Structures are given as C-alpha cells and as structure tokens.
Amino acid sequence: MAIDKNKNTRKYRAAVTDAISHERLWSIVFTKPAFIVVAISTAVLLLVIFYLLVAFTPLRTFIPGYPNAQARRQAVQNAIRIDSLETQILQWELYTEDLKRVVAGEEPLLLDKLILDRQESGKEADSLFLMRRDSLLRARVAEAEQFEVSGPRRTLPIEAVTFYTPLKGVISEGFDRTLHPYVDVTAPAGTAVMAVLDGTVVFAGWEEADGYTIAIQHRGDIISVYKHNEKLLKKAGDSVKAGTPVAQVGTSGSLTKGNHLRLELWYAGEPVDPAAYISF
C-alpha cells in the first residue's frame, strides 16, 4: 500500500493472489473518493434497472397489493353494480315520494317540474338526478361494449365522422350538458327514425320515463340513443347500416309532450351536442 501525504490521494490496492504460489492474479489500484463514486453510481444503476423492470414488465404483478388484470376487471364490474344499485334506490325514493303525495291528496311528483325548479333555483341536486336516471342504460351499453360487439375501434375523432340525418324536423329543445343532455326533434307520428352510423343495437325496449328506446353502439366509442318512439323496428343484437330505419316517431313514455324524437349522442362516455354534428 502506497501512502501519500495528502489523505485524499491515498491509494489502495485490491489484489487476488494464488494461495500456494502467492502469484498475483489480478489487482486494482484506487483512491477513496473514486471508490465512493463507483459505489454510488453502481447503487443508482441498480435502482434504475429495478425500477424499469417493475414499471415495464409483468414483474410488477408480483408486488403485494398491486392490482392484476382480474382485479381491475372486477373493479369495473363492481362499479357497474354500484351504479345500478344507486339507480334502483333513486327510483324507490321517487316512488315513495309519489306515494306519499297521492295519500296526502297532493299532485304526483313530475320530473318535468323538477327540471323547471332546477332552472329557476340554480341548484344541482335535480341535475344529478337527471344524469343518474339514464345510468342503467349506460351500464347496459358498457356491458355490451366489453364483448366488442361494435368491432374494431375507429381511430378518427368524432369531428371527422360523417353522420346520417336520423329524420328531418325542428329542434324544439336544444342541448344542455347538465339539464338536457340531448336534443328533442319534432316530427309527425310514424316518421321513420334512421340510424346515424353503422353499428350494433345494444338495447331495444321500454323505459317508463322514455318510452320505446333503442341504443346503438358505433365504432370510435360513439353511442346514439333514440327515445319516445311509437314503435321499434330493430332488436338488441341486430347490425344496422347508416340510414337504416330503426324506429318510428311517437310520444311514448311519461316524460314527453307531443310527437318528437329525443336523440342522445355519446362520445368516449360523455354526452355531446348532436346538433353540432348532424343537420336536422
């Protein structure tokens, strides 16, 4: 070992020798600062390699508490069940309130009145009720989408999609994201309602508030919903082309006044204004 006057430049030698012949097989000379730098660099390199392995390889699934694919799928299913239960509770609350009013000799609680009260008071409670009222339909559509019934996803944004006009009419009430996340288009009873895009029918049936309703899943994470129909021409599971008649205009359901089509358009799980993409 060589010793310098300066401690920072003191040199050390690590060597490997033969135990019998004492022949030096390998050796290295280093200083104390150099050893510290190499040790820290090695530790940082090992940490980086460990992080990359955990972040970008399946090894992360072996970490206790990390959700695997099955756990994530179960979480989505639980969220759908919770949403359905919340909807059932809201329906029972509305039914109980109506029953109390009828027993007391008062007028039943109408959802249209709730909308008007919300517009006058500016409160958000009613708007939350309106948004949750359609959660069952959205859950059914989401469940059908898990099986990729609409085929490969479209990569184009909704702005680049050409929609077919479902019917020619007059918009009696426009789109409001909070209170009225759809448009109402008046037309004579029996007018044919066309599919706006190619797709697959994921729901076709009766809703107490919305009457005969049909929902179609399209490519590109787009869903169109047609409500208050007089008659449905397609059933769940049918494939339809853009411009194909799927229903007839009517006035079915408890929340309607006069013959009209209530059209909803959903993109990536959010309601969008149909009038921004479709010319009626």
Order of alpha helices (4+ residues) and beta strands (2+ residues): beta-beta-alpha-alpha-alpha-alpha-alpha-beta-beta-beta-beta-beta-beta-beta-beta-beta-beta
